């Protein structure tokens, strides 16, 4: 049986110490995964001794129960230290150390990201976030007045704002469709797009996983359905990459944008844009680039002076993620979601808006409570119990509390949240 004592004994035999794990982390994290390599991801997900060691790689404030990792996640210590190292080196003589020494090293990061996503490095642009990556596509596709863009009411607000600007500027038409949460079945998500297509539809824009409820979409089915009709499909992967395992060939997408400061836990202000090679030339960059770069993925990175430290430290985040294991991480996140939600789902007035089907969800989830003042609930959780969560109030028709734990989240923290919520659901909020 796996226990903390047996883990420590194994780590000691391997010449490891827990002190050095908490100082740097990655070698010890990899050693820990080797110790449980014979177990299934689902078994590892419930192994608190293993996750205790993983949790030591973070410098989070334990006076707060942070269940709002959806916006931006804290980075493990090794990522913070790498970024600090690169910043300090940059500052020695920036025009030389940052531009001539560090900037070329981002090509190595490009290769690492491309391998993790399963694409050619020449299809991988490093951006500052998902918004920048997706807006390159939204603003860079050639559209004329009357052309229709098909998206959903539950799409990310910034992306909807971008399409509305193109409506005002270019005279395009944005059509938004709604879907029930949770949907009746997975295929219905593709069918709703298919039913809404008209001869004027030129673009379908949708989330890989929604930020509101954590609903995962059948990306490949939607993309191929669009392509067969000559329609461009833009996939918003802001919450997907490093949240649960997948590769680009499984999606078969042409355009994919994501943030890396969310589930990869890379430095704040990092993301990537994938553009299939044969699509690069006709997609305009958001910031102008030389004509010689027309077919070069790097034309999307012409943003002027920026810190290289953020981009270079992405490599450490990838190393940490790959060391833990994508399947283990996803299984742990699903385990945490199921632990709190199944405790609350049978209570009066409660509806879990996120399906339990692992094909349709992972760690991001949403709970609706009939008659509950969500703003007041969020304030109560934070003010009384230091629980940081995300009230979703009539966003795309969705009303509920979004809950997003991470791999540093302890079972005690999850259980505290569930206990407080159970009491609030049964007795109501204090007057």
Secondary structure, 3 states (H helix, E strand, C coil): CCCHHHHHHHHHHCCCCHHHHHHCCHHHHHHHHHHCCCCCHHHHHCCHHHHHHHHCCCCCCCCCEECECCCCCCCCHHHHHHHHHHHHHHCCCHHHHHHHHHHHHHHHHHHHHHHHHCCCHHHEEEECCHHHHHHHHHHHCCCCCCCEEEEECCCCHHHHHHHHHHHHHHCCEEEEECCCCCCCCCHHHHHHHHHHCCCCEEEEEEECECCCCCCECCHHHHHHHHHHCCCEEEEECCCCCCCCCCCHHHHCCCEEEEECCCCCCCCCCCEEEEECHHHCCCCCCCCCCCHHHCCCHHHHHCCCCCCHHHHHCHHHHHHHHHHHCHHHHHHHHHHHHHHHHHHHCCCCCEEECCCCCCCCCCCEEEEEECCCCHHHHHHHHHHHHCEECEEEEEECCEEEEEEECCCCCCHHHHHHHHHHHHHHHHHCCCC
